[in-house]
Amino acid sequence: MRLSNSKLFAAVLALVLVWVIFTQVRMLDGKAVDTAKATALKNIEYPETAKFENLQEVKHGDDSVVCGEYSVKPEGGDYAPAKPFVVEVREGEDARFSELAEDIAQYCNLPGKR
């Protein structure tokens, strides 16, 4: 069975489109999580090397808090141990990044949450 060039091209194009859509959808964690990542990247050293782990959104009415951990790799070094952080995401306000133990304890160390 021979496929014409146009059918082969259409099949390859369809596969590429499905792959792009699948990978892009998987990258979108949700508005609050995306906002938290962007806010964290503005506040940490070596943001270009940041790796995020254990991201979890906790809803508080219309507001959200995103808890998680990040690791960065300083120039010429290895990745540092993961550091916990929290980002408060409030509708109509700038998100607030914090690494303070008090904020992490208040929002992230809730029973059944971590």
Backbone as XML, in Angstrom:
<?xml version="1.0"?>
<chain id="A" units="angstrom">
  <residue number="1" name="MET">
    <atom name="N" x="0.845" y="-1.175" z="0.000"/>
    <atom name="CA" x="0.000" y="0.000" z="0.000"/>
    <atom name="C" x="0.891" y="1.238" z="0.000"/>
  </residue>
  <residue number="2" name="ARG">
    <atom name="N" x="0.664" y="2.105" z="-0.951"/>
    <atom name="CA" x="1.457" y="3.321" z="-1.077"/>
    <atom name="C" x="0.640" y="4.535" z="-0.683"/>
  </residue>
  <residue number="3" name="LEU">
    <atom name="N" x="1.256" y="5.365" z="0.126"/>
    <atom name="CA" x="0.615" y="6.629" z="0.482"/>
    <atom name="C" x="1.171" y="7.720" z="-0.407"/>
  </residue>
  <residue number="4" name="SER">
    <atom name="N" x="0.311" y="8.592" z="-0.834"/>
    <atom name="CA" x="0.802" y="9.719" z="-1.613"/>
    <atom name="C" x="1.547" y="10.662" z="-0.676"/>
  </residue>
  <residue number="5" name="ASN">
    <atom name="N" x="2.356" y="11.511" z="-1.277"/>
    <atom name="CA" x="3.130" y="12.463" z="-0.472"/>
    <atom name="C" x="2.218" y="13.367" z="0.350"/>
  </residue>
  <residue number="6" name="SER">
    <atom name="N" x="1.100" y="13.782" z="-0.209"/>
    <atom name="CA" x="0.214" y="14.686" z="0.528"/>
    <atom name="C" x="-0.444" y="13.973" z="1.713"/>
  </residue>
  <residue number="7" name="LYS">
    <atom name="N" x="-0.807" y="12.690" z="1.557"/>
    <atom name="CA" x="-1.396" y="11.944" z="2.671"/>
    <atom name="C" x="-0.351" y="11.685" z="3.751"/>
  </residue>
  <residue number="8" name="LEU">
    <atom name="N" x="0.869" y="11.387" z="3.341"/>
    <atom name="CA" x="1.953" y="11.176" z="4.299"/>
    <atom name="C" x="2.232" y="12.461" z="5.070"/>
  </residue>
  <residue number="9" name="PHE">
    <atom name="N" x="2.273" y="13.575" z="4.349"/>
    <atom name="CA" x="2.494" y="14.874" z="4.988"/>
    <atom name="C" x="1.373" y="15.175" z="5.983"/>
  </residue>
  <residue number="10" name="ALA">
    <atom name="N" x="0.128" y="14.934" z="5.598"/>
    <atom name="CA" x="-1.016" y="15.189" z="6.480"/>
    <atom name="C" x="-0.949" y="14.313" z="7.724"/>
  </residue>
  <residue number="11" name="ALA">
    <atom name="N" x="-0.542" y="13.055" z="7.571"/>
    <atom name="CA" x="-0.441" y="12.151" z="8.719"/>
    <atom name="C" x="0.644" y="12.605" z="9.676"/>
  </residue>
  <residue number="12" name="VAL">
    <atom name="N" x="1.791" y="12.989" z="9.141"/>
    <atom name="CA" x="2.895" y="13.468" z="9.988"/>
    <atom name="C" x="2.490" y="14.758" z="10.680"/>
  </residue>
  <residue number="13" name="LEU">
    <atom name="N" x="1.846" y="15.660" z="9.961"/>
    <atom name="CA" x="1.397" y="16.921" z="10.545"/>
    <atom name="C" x="0.392" y="16.674" z="11.671"/>
  </residue>
  <residue number="14" name="ALA">
    <atom name="N" x="-0.523" y="15.747" z="11.466"/>
    <atom name="CA" x="-1.505" y="15.413" z="12.510"/>
    <atom name="C" x="-0.817" y="14.864" z="13.751"/>
  </residue>
  <residue number="15" name="LEU">
    <atom name="N" x="0.163" y="13.991" z="13.569"/>
    <atom name="CA" x="0.895" y="13.441" z="14.719"/>
    <atom name="C" x="1.647" y="14.526" z="15.474"/>
  </residue>
  <residue number="16" name="VAL">
    <atom name="N" x="2.265" y="15.444" z="14.746"/>
    <atom name="CA" x="2.998" y="16.539" z="15.381"/>
    <atom name="C" x="2.027" y="17.422" z="16.162"/>
  </residue>
  <residue number="17" name="LEU">
    <atom name="N" x="0.884" y="17.741" z="15.585"/>
    <atom name="CA" x="-0.103" y="18.573" z="16.281"/>
    <atom name="C" x="-0.619" y="17.896" z="17.544"/>
  </residue>
  <residue number="18" name="VAL">
    <atom name="N" x="-0.902" y="16.619" z="17.470"/>
    <atom name="CA" x="-1.356" y="15.884" z="18.658"/>
    <atom name="C" x="-0.274" y="15.904" z="19.734"/>
  </residue>
  <residue number="19" name="TRP">
    <atom name="N" x="0.967" y="15.707" z="19.351"/>
    <atom name="CA" x="2.079" y="15.718" z="20.304"/>
    <atom name="C" x="2.209" y="17.092" z="20.957"/>
  </residue>
  <residue number="20" name="VAL">
    <atom name="N" x="2.151" y="18.173" z="20.163"/>
    <atom name="CA" x="2.281" y="19.525" z="20.707"/>
    <atom name="C" x="1.140" y="19.814" z="21.671"/>
  </residue>
  <residue number="21" name="ILE">
    <atom name="N" x="-0.080" y="19.491" z="21.287"/>
    <atom name="CA" x="-1.226" y="19.739" z="22.164"/>
    <atom name="C" x="-1.078" y="18.955" z="23.464"/>
  </residue>
  <residue number="22" name="PHE">
    <atom name="N" x="-0.699" y="17.702" z="23.382"/>
    <atom name="CA" x="-0.540" y="16.873" z="24.576"/>
    <atom name="C" x="0.521" y="17.440" z="25.513"/>
  </residue>
  <residue number="23" name="THR">
    <atom name="N" x="1.664" y="17.829" z="24.976"/>
    <atom name="CA" x="2.727" y="18.344" z="25.845"/>
    <atom name="C" x="2.376" y="19.697" z="26.422"/>
  </residue>
  <residue number="24" name="GLN">
    <atom name="N" x="1.683" y="20.547" z="25.675"/>
    <atom name="CA" x="1.316" y="21.861" z="26.189"/>
    <atom name="C" x="0.262" y="21.749" z="27.279"/>
  </residue>
  <residue number="25" name="VAL">
    <atom name="N" x="-0.701" y="20.881" z="27.115"/>
    <atom name="CA" x="-1.734" y="20.712" z="28.137"/>
    <atom name="C" x="-1.116" y="20.195" z="29.423"/>
  </residue>
  <residue number="26" name="ARG">
    <atom name="N" x="-0.170" y="19.284" z="29.322"/>
    <atom name="CA" x="0.478" y="18.751" z="30.522"/>
    <atom name="C" x="1.286" y="19.809" z="31.237"/>
  </residue>
  <residue number="27" name="MET">
    <atom name="N" x="1.792" y="20.816" z="30.518"/>
    <atom name="CA" x="2.606" y="21.854" z="31.137"/>
    <atom name="C" x="1.760" y="22.851" z="31.917"/>
  </residue>
  <residue number="28" name="LEU">
    <atom name="N" x="0.478" y="22.960" z="31.601"/>
    <atom name="CA" x="-0.384" y="23.912" z="32.288"/>
    <atom name="C" x="-0.929" y="23.272" z="33.555"/>
  </residue>
  <residue number="29" name="ASP">
    <atom name="N" x="-0.414" y="23.682" z="34.691"/>
    <atom name="CA" x="-0.815" y="23.100" z="35.964"/>
    <atom name="C" x="-2.054" y="23.765" z="36.536"/>
  </residue>
  <residue number="30" name="GLY">
    <atom name="N" x="-2.464" y="24.843" z="35.977"/>
    <atom name="CA" x="-3.572" y="25.623" z="36.519"/>
    <atom name="C" x="-3.102" y="27.052" z="36.703"/>
  </residue>
  <residue number="31" name="LYS">
    <atom name="N" x="-4.042" y="27.962" z="36.689"/>
    <atom name="CA" x="-3.681" y="29.374" z="36.749"/>
    <atom name="C" x="-2.888" y="29.730" z="38.008"/>
  </residue>
  <residue number="32" name="ALA">
    <atom name="N" x="-3.341" y="29.271" z="39.160"/>
    <atom name="CA" x="-2.657" y="29.608" z="40.416"/>
    <atom name="C" x="-1.247" y="29.027" z="40.448"/>
  </residue>
  <residue number="33" name="VAL">
    <atom name="N" x="-1.087" y="27.794" z="40.000"/>
    <atom name="CA" x="0.235" y="27.161" z="40.008"/>
    <atom name="C" x="1.165" y="27.857" z="39.012"/>
  </residue>
  <residue number="34" name="ASP">
    <atom name="N" x="0.641" y="28.197" z="37.834"/>
    <atom name="CA" x="1.460" y="28.926" z="36.860"/>
    <atom name="C" x="1.884" y="30.289" z="37.403"/>
  </residue>
  <residue number="35" name="THR">
    <atom name="N" x="0.945" y="30.981" z="38.064"/>
    <atom name="CA" x="1.263" y="32.277" z="38.675"/>
    <atom name="C" x="2.309" y="32.105" z="39.770"/>
  </residue>
  <residue number="36" name="ALA">
    <atom name="N" x="2.182" y="31.055" z="40.565"/>
    <atom name="CA" x="3.147" y="30.802" z="41.642"/>
    <atom name="C" x="4.540" y="30.543" z="41.084"/>
  </residue>
  <residue number="37" name="LYS">
    <atom name="N" x="4.632" y="29.754" z="40.031"/>
    <atom name="CA" x="5.939" y="29.487" z="39.416"/>
    <atom name="C" x="6.565" y="30.781" z="38.909"/>
  </residue>
  <residue number="38" name="ALA">
    <atom name="N" x="5.774" y="31.585" z="38.203"/>
    <atom name="CA" x="6.292" y="32.845" z="37.659"/>
    <atom name="C" x="6.738" y="33.781" z="38.775"/>
  </residue>
  <residue number="39" name="THR">
    <atom name="N" x="5.964" y="33.842" z="39.851"/>
    <atom name="CA" x="6.317" y="34.698" z="40.986"/>
    <atom name="C" x="7.587" y="34.198" z="41.665"/>
  </residue>
  <residue number="40" name="ALA">
    <atom name="N" x="7.693" y="32.898" z="41.854"/>
    <atom name="CA" x="8.899" y="32.337" z="42.475"/>
    <atom name="C" x="10.130" y="32.636" z="41.627"/>
  </residue>
  <residue number="41" name="LEU">
    <atom name="N" x="10.004" y="32.497" z="40.316"/>
    <atom name="CA" x="11.153" y="32.739" z="39.437"/>
    <atom name="C" x="11.650" y="34.175" z="39.526"/>
  </residue>
  <residue number="42" name="LYS">
    <atom name="N" x="10.760" y="35.112" z="39.857"/>
    <atom name="CA" x="11.155" y="36.515" z="40.015"/>
    <atom name="C" x="11.878" y="36.766" z="41.327"/>
  </residue>
  <residue number="43" name="ASN">
    <atom name="N" x="11.784" y="35.820" z="42.272"/>
    <atom name="CA" x="12.292" y="36.048" z="43.626"/>
    <atom name="C" x="13.452" y="35.158" z="44.042"/>
  </residue>
  <residue number="44" name="ILE">
    <atom name="N" x="13.882" y="34.246" z="43.199"/>
    <atom name="CA" x="14.953" y="33.331" z="43.590"/>
    <atom name="C" x="16.205" y="33.577" z="42.768"/>
  </residue>
  <residue number="45" name="GLU">
    <atom name="N" x="17.339" y="33.191" z="43.345"/>
    <atom name="CA" x="18.602" y="33.268" z="42.612"/>
    <atom name="C" x="18.664" y="32.134" z="41.597"/>
  </residue>
  <residue number="46" name="TYR">
    <atom name="N" x="19.337" y="32.363" z="40.499"/>
    <atom name="CA" x="19.517" y="31.375" z="39.430"/>
    <atom name="C" x="18.181" y="30.814" z="38.922"/>
  </residue>
  <residue number="47" name="PRO">
    <atom name="N" x="17.227" y="31.693" z="38.593"/>
    <atom name="CA" x="15.909" y="31.212" z="38.175"/>
    <atom name="C" x="15.942" y="30.363" z="36.906"/>
  </residue>
  <residue number="48" name="GLU">
    <atom name="N" x="16.947" y="30.588" z="36.070"/>
    <atom name="CA" x="17.032" y="29.826" z="34.821"/>
    <atom name="C" x="17.309" y="28.343" z="35.055"/>
  </residue>
  <residue number="49" name="THR">
    <atom name="N" x="17.739" y="27.974" z="36.259"/>
    <atom name="CA" x="18.028" y="26.564" z="36.562"/>
    <atom name="C" x="16.981" y="25.945" z="37.485"/>
  </residue>
  <residue number="50" name="ALA">
    <atom name="N" x="15.951" y="26.703" z="37.831"/>
    <atom name="CA" x="14.974" y="26.256" z="38.839"/>
    <atom name="C" x="14.223" y="25.004" z="38.405"/>
  </residue>
  <residue number="51" name="LYS">
    <atom name="N" x="14.071" y="24.099" z="39.369"/>
    <atom name="CA" x="13.235" y="22.914" z="39.219"/>
    <atom name="C" x="12.218" y="22.945" z="40.353"/>
  </residue>
  <residue number="52" name="PHE">
    <atom name="N" x="10.947" y="22.785" z="40.000"/>
    <atom name="CA" x="9.874" y="22.813" z="40.999"/>
    <atom name="C" x="9.410" y="21.401" z="41.298"/>
  </residue>
  <residue number="53" name="GLU">
    <atom name="N" x="9.084" y="21.168" z="42.574"/>
    <atom name="CA" x="8.611" y="19.859" z="43.020"/>
    <atom name="C" x="7.466" y="20.044" z="44.007"/>
  </residue>
  <residue number="54" name="ASN">
    <atom name="N" x="6.645" y="19.016" z="44.127"/>
    <atom name="CA" x="5.595" y="18.944" z="45.155"/>
    <atom name="C" x="4.693" y="20.174" z="45.193"/>
  </residue>
  <residue number="55" name="LEU">
    <atom name="N" x="4.338" y="20.698" z="44.026"/>
    <atom name="CA" x="3.465" y="21.862" z="43.971"/>
    <atom name="C" x="2.041" y="21.441" z="44.298"/>
  </residue>
  <residue number="56" name="GLN">
    <atom name="N" x="1.419" y="22.206" z="45.182"/>
    <atom name="CA" x="0.066" y="21.885" z="45.613"/>
    <atom name="C" x="-0.701" y="23.177" z="45.844"/>
  </residue>
  <residue number="57" name="GLU">
    <atom name="N" x="-1.866" y="23.273" z="45.222"/>
    <atom name="CA" x="-2.718" y="24.438" z="45.410"/>
    <atom name="C" x="-3.710" y="24.164" z="46.536"/>
  </residue>
  <residue number="58" name="VAL">
    <atom name="N" x="-3.804" y="25.117" z="47.456"/>
    <atom name="CA" x="-4.759" y="25.039" z="48.548"/>
    <atom name="C" x="-5.694" y="26.233" z="48.389"/>
  </residue>
  <residue number="59" name="LYS">
    <atom name="N" x="-6.991" y="25.968" z="48.248"/>
    <atom name="CA" x="-7.984" y="27.027" z="48.048"/>
    <atom name="C" x="-8.406" y="27.620" z="49.390"/>
  </residue>
  <residue number="60" name="HIS">
    <atom name="N" x="-8.544" y="28.944" z="49.397"/>
    <atom name="CA" x="-9.071" y="29.681" z="50.544"/>
    <atom name="C" x="-10.116" y="30.643" z="49.991"/>
  </residue>
  <residue number="61" name="GLY">
    <atom name="N" x="-11.345" y="30.182" z="49.815"/>
    <atom name="CA" x="-12.380" y="31.009" z="49.190"/>
    <atom name="C" x="-12.017" y="31.271" z="47.742"/>
  </residue>
  <residue number="62" name="ASP">
    <atom name="N" x="-11.979" y="32.557" z="47.337"/>
    <atom name="CA" x="-11.591" y="32.920" z="45.976"/>
    <atom name="C" x="-10.080" y="32.968" z="45.803"/>
  </residue>
  <residue number="63" name="ASP">
    <atom name="N" x="-9.352" y="32.960" z="46.901"/>
    <atom name="CA" x="-7.891" y="33.033" z="46.859"/>
    <atom name="C" x="-7.294" y="31.635" z="46.883"/>
  </residue>
  <residue number="64" name="SER">
    <atom name="N" x="-6.049" y="31.543" z="46.445"/>
    <atom name="CA" x="-5.317" y="30.278" z="46.464"/>
    <atom name="C" x="-3.945" y="30.498" z="47.069"/>
  </residue>
  <residue number="65" name="VAL">
    <atom name="N" x="-3.443" y="29.442" z="47.645"/>
    <atom name="CA" x="-2.065" y="29.424" z="48.126"/>
    <atom name="C" x="-1.422" y="28.220" z="47.463"/>
  </residue>
  <residue number="66" name="VAL">
    <atom name="N" x="-0.240" y="28.432" z="46.906"/>
    <atom name="CA" x="0.486" y="27.329" z="46.287"/>
    <atom name="C" x="1.714" y="27.037" z="47.130"/>
  </residue>
  <residue number="67" name="CYS">
    <atom name="N" x="1.794" y="25.812" z="47.593"/>
    <atom name="CA" x="2.929" y="25.348" z="48.379"/>
    <atom name="C" x="3.796" y="24.482" z="47.470"/>
  </residue>
  <residue number="68" name="GLY">
    <atom name="N" x="5.084" y="24.510" z="47.715"/>
    <atom name="CA" x="5.966" y="23.665" z="46.916"/>
    <atom name="C" x="7.402" y="23.776" z="47.366"/>
  </residue>
  <residue number="69" name="GLU">
    <atom name="N" x="8.268" y="23.207" z="46.554"/>
    <atom name="CA" x="9.707" y="23.248" z="46.803"/>
    <atom name="C" x="10.399" y="23.548" z="45.483"/>
  </residue>
  <residue number="70" name="TYR">
    <atom name="N" x="11.563" y="24.182" z="45.574"/>
    <atom name="CA" x="12.352" y="24.437" z="44.372"/>
    <atom name="C" x="13.815" y="24.147" z="44.659"/>
  </residue>
  <residue number="71" name="SER">
    <atom name="N" x="14.519" y="23.798" z="43.594"/>
    <atom name="CA" x="15.971" y="23.603" z="43.652"/>
    <atom name="C" x="16.585" y="24.454" z="42.559"/>
  </residue>
  <residue number="72" name="VAL">
    <atom name="N" x="17.769" y="24.976" z="42.824"/>
    <atom name="CA" x="18.507" y="25.726" z="41.802"/>
    <atom name="C" x="19.940" y="25.227" z="41.753"/>
  </residue>
  <residue number="73" name="LYS">
    <atom name="N" x="20.562" y="25.508" z="40.640"/>
    <atom name="CA" x="21.943" y="25.088" z="40.430"/>
    <atom name="C" x="22.809" y="26.334" z="40.269"/>
  </residue>
  <residue number="74" name="PRO">
    <atom name="N" x="23.590" y="26.671" z="41.299"/>
    <atom name="CA" x="24.482" y="27.823" z="41.179"/>
    <atom name="C" x="25.521" y="27.579" z="40.093"/>
  </residue>
  <residue number="75" name="GLU">
    <atom name="N" x="26.085" y="28.654" z="39.585"/>
    <atom name="CA" x="27.115" y="28.536" z="38.541"/>
    <atom name="C" x="28.221" y="27.588" z="38.971"/>
  </residue>
  <residue number="76" name="GLY">
    <atom name="N" x="28.501" y="26.625" z="38.127"/>
    <atom name="CA" x="29.591" y="25.703" z="38.378"/>
    <atom name="C" x="29.343" y="24.709" z="39.497"/>
  </residue>
  <residue number="77" name="GLY">
    <atom name="N" x="28.141" y="24.634" z="40.014"/>
    <atom name="CA" x="27.859" y="23.732" z="41.119"/>
    <atom name="C" x="26.810" y="22.699" z="40.781"/>
  </residue>
  <residue number="78" name="ASP">
    <atom name="N" x="26.413" y="21.968" z="41.789"/>
    <atom name="CA" x="25.357" y="20.979" z="41.646"/>
    <atom name="C" x="24.052" y="21.586" z="42.163"/>
  </residue>
  <residue number="79" name="TYR">
    <atom name="N" x="22.951" y="20.908" z="41.888"/>
    <atom name="CA" x="21.673" y="21.387" z="42.393"/>
    <atom name="C" x="21.688" y="21.359" z="43.917"/>
  </residue>
  <residue number="80" name="ALA">
    <atom name="N" x="21.202" y="22.443" z="44.498"/>
    <atom name="CA" x="21.107" y="22.558" z="45.952"/>
    <atom name="C" x="19.897" y="21.749" z="46.426"/>
  </residue>
  <residue number="81" name="PRO">
    <atom name="N" x="19.880" y="21.390" z="47.708"/>
    <atom name="CA" x="18.694" y="20.706" z="48.250"/>
    <atom name="C" x="17.448" y="21.573" z="48.055"/>
  </residue>
  <residue number="82" name="ALA">
    <atom name="N" x="16.317" y="20.922" z="47.914"/>
    <atom name="CA" x="15.058" y="21.632" z="47.685"/>
    <atom name="C" x="14.712" y="22.524" z="48.871"/>
  </residue>
  <residue number="83" name="LYS">
    <atom name="N" x="14.192" y="23.721" z="48.561"/>
    <atom name="CA" x="13.763" y="24.677" z="49.587"/>
    <atom name="C" x="12.252" y="24.840" z="49.497"/>
  </residue>
  <residue number="84" name="PRO">
    <atom name="N" x="11.562" y="24.812" z="50.625"/>
    <atom name="CA" x="10.111" y="25.020" z="50.593"/>
    <atom name="C" x="9.772" y="26.498" z="50.371"/>
  </residue>
  <residue number="85" name="PHE">
    <atom name="N" x="8.621" y="26.726" z="49.745"/>
    <atom name="CA" x="8.139" y="28.084" z="49.541"/>
    <atom name="C" x="6.619" y="28.070" z="49.481"/>
  </residue>
  <residue number="86" name="VAL">
    <atom name="N" x="6.045" y="29.256" z="49.564"/>
    <atom name="CA" x="4.603" y="29.433" z="49.442"/>
    <atom name="C" x="4.366" y="30.714" z="48.641"/>
  </residue>
  <residue number="87" name="VAL">
    <atom name="N" x="3.337" y="30.690" z="47.815"/>
    <atom name="CA" x="2.924" y="31.884" z="47.083"/>
    <atom name="C" x="1.435" y="32.079" z="47.319"/>
  </residue>
  <residue number="88" name="GLU">
    <atom name="N" x="1.091" y="33.255" z="47.814"/>
    <atom name="CA" x="-0.315" y="33.620" z="47.991"/>
    <atom name="C" x="-0.786" y="34.258" z="46.685"/>
  </residue>
  <residue number="89" name="VAL">
    <atom name="N" x="-1.844" y="33.707" z="46.113"/>
    <atom name="CA" x="-2.399" y="34.208" z="44.852"/>
    <atom name="C" x="-3.791" y="34.733" z="45.154"/>
  </residue>
  <residue number="90" name="ARG">
    <atom name="N" x="-3.931" y="36.057" z="45.103"/>
    <atom name="CA" x="-5.224" y="36.696" z="45.390"/>
    <atom name="C" x="-5.740" y="37.358" z="44.129"/>
  </residue>
  <residue number="91" name="GLU">
    <atom name="N" x="-7.016" y="37.190" z="43.880"/>
    <atom name="CA" x="-7.645" y="37.768" z="42.696"/>
    <atom name="C" x="-7.486" y="39.284" z="42.709"/>
  </residue>
  <residue number="92" name="GLY">
    <atom name="N" x="-6.965" y="39.840" z="41.628"/>
    <atom name="CA" x="-6.827" y="41.282" z="41.497"/>
    <atom name="C" x="-5.631" y="41.885" z="42.205"/>
  </residue>
  <residue number="93" name="GLU">
    <atom name="N" x="-4.768" y="41.067" z="42.810"/>
    <atom name="CA" x="-3.581" y="41.575" z="43.512"/>
    <atom name="C" x="-2.344" y="40.852" z="42.997"/>
  </residue>
  <residue number="94" name="ASP">
    <atom name="N" x="-1.179" y="41.435" z="43.254"/>
    <atom name="CA" x="0.073" y="40.758" z="42.920"/>
    <atom name="C" x="0.255" y="39.563" z="43.851"/>
  </residue>
  <residue number="95" name="ALA">
    <atom name="N" x="0.780" y="38.481" z="43.295"/>
    <atom name="CA" x="1.056" y="37.301" z="44.108"/>
    <atom name="C" x="2.212" y="37.604" z="45.058"/>
  </residue>
  <residue number="96" name="ARG">
    <atom name="N" x="2.207" y="36.936" z="46.228"/>
    <atom name="CA" x="3.244" y="37.171" z="47.238"/>
    <atom name="C" x="4.010" y="35.890" z="47.488"/>
  </residue>
  <residue number="97" name="PHE">
    <atom name="N" x="5.330" y="35.937" z="47.257"/>
    <atom name="CA" x="6.244" y="34.812" z="47.451"/>
    <atom name="C" x="6.825" y="34.878" z="48.852"/>
  </residue>
  <residue number="98" name="SER">
    <atom name="N" x="6.971" y="33.724" z="49.494"/>
    <atom name="CA" x="7.593" y="33.687" z="50.819"/>
    <atom name="C" x="8.306" y="32.359" z="51.035"/>
  </residue>
  <residue number="99" name="GLU">
    <atom name="N" x="9.445" y="32.460" z="51.715"/>
    <atom name="CA" x="10.172" y="31.279" z="52.190"/>
    <atom name="C" x="10.201" y="31.235" z="53.715"/>
  </residue>
  <residue number="100" name="LEU">
    <atom name="N" x="9.448" y="32.129" z="54.338"/>
    <atom name="CA" x="9.435" y="32.195" z="55.795"/>
    <atom name="C" x="8.778" y="30.951" z="56.383"/>
  </residue>
  <residue number="101" name="ALA">
    <atom name="N" x="9.403" y="30.404" z="57.410"/>
    <atom name="CA" x="8.882" y="29.197" z="58.049"/>
    <atom name="C" x="7.466" y="29.406" z="58.583"/>
  </residue>
  <residue number="102" name="GLU">
    <atom name="N" x="7.170" y="30.621" z="59.079"/>
    <atom name="CA" x="5.837" y="30.902" z="59.610"/>
    <atom name="C" x="4.771" y="30.794" z="58.516"/>
  </residue>
  <residue number="103" name="ASP">
    <atom name="N" x="5.072" y="31.340" z="57.344"/>
    <atom name="CA" x="4.104" y="31.288" z="56.242"/>
    <atom name="C" x="3.924" y="29.853" z="55.750"/>
  </residue>
  <residue number="104" name="ILE">
    <atom name="N" x="5.001" y="29.127" z="55.657"/>
    <atom name="CA" x="4.930" y="27.732" z="55.201"/>
    <atom name="C" x="4.122" y="26.908" z="56.204"/>
  </residue>
  <residue number="105" name="ALA">
    <atom name="N" x="4.363" y="27.130" z="57.495"/>
    <atom name="CA" x="3.624" y="26.405" z="58.526"/>
    <atom name="C" x="2.139" y="26.774" z="58.488"/>
  </residue>
  <residue number="106" name="GLN">
    <atom name="N" x="1.848" y="28.046" z="58.275"/>
    <atom name="CA" x="0.458" y="28.500" z="58.258"/>
    <atom name="C" x="-0.323" y="27.908" z="57.094"/>
  </residue>
  <residue number="107" name="TYR">
    <atom name="N" x="0.281" y="27.857" z="55.923"/>
    <atom name="CA" x="-0.456" y="27.461" z="54.723"/>
    <atom name="C" x="-0.209" y="26.029" z="54.254"/>
  </residue>
  <residue number="108" name="CYS">
    <atom name="N" x="0.974" y="25.514" z="54.500"/>
    <atom name="CA" x="1.357" y="24.261" z="53.854"/>
    <atom name="C" x="1.390" y="23.061" z="54.769"/>
  </residue>
  <residue number="109" name="ASN">
    <atom name="N" x="1.613" y="23.233" z="56.023"/>
    <atom name="CA" x="1.728" y="22.091" z="56.934"/>
    <atom name="C" x="0.409" y="21.778" z="57.601"/>
  </residue>
  <residue number="110" name="LEU">
    <atom name="N" x="-0.647" y="21.793" z="56.806"/>
    <atom name="CA" x="-1.972" y="21.502" z="57.334"/>
    <atom name="C" x="-2.181" y="20.005" z="57.359"/>
  </residue>
  <residue number="111" name="PRO">
    <atom name="N" x="-2.937" y="19.489" z="58.339"/>
    <atom name="CA" x="-3.187" y="18.045" z="58.387"/>
    <atom name="C" x="-3.776" y="17.556" z="57.070"/>
  </residue>
  <residue number="112" name="GLY">
    <atom name="N" x="-3.193" y="16.495" z="56.539"/>
    <atom name="CA" x="-3.663" y="15.928" z="55.300"/>
    <atom name="C" x="-3.196" y="16.636" z="54.058"/>
  </residue>
  <residue number="113" name="LYS">
    <atom name="N" x="-2.444" y="17.717" z="54.199"/>
    <atom name="CA" x="-1.990" y="18.467" z="53.028"/>
    <atom name="C" x="-0.546" y="18.160" z="52.662"/>
  </residue>
  <residue number="114" name="ARG">
    <atom name="N" x="0.327" y="17.793" z="53.604"/>
    <atom name="CA" x="1.741" y="17.554" z="53.287"/>
    <atom name="C" x="2.238" y="16.371" z="54.072"/>
  </residue>
</chain>
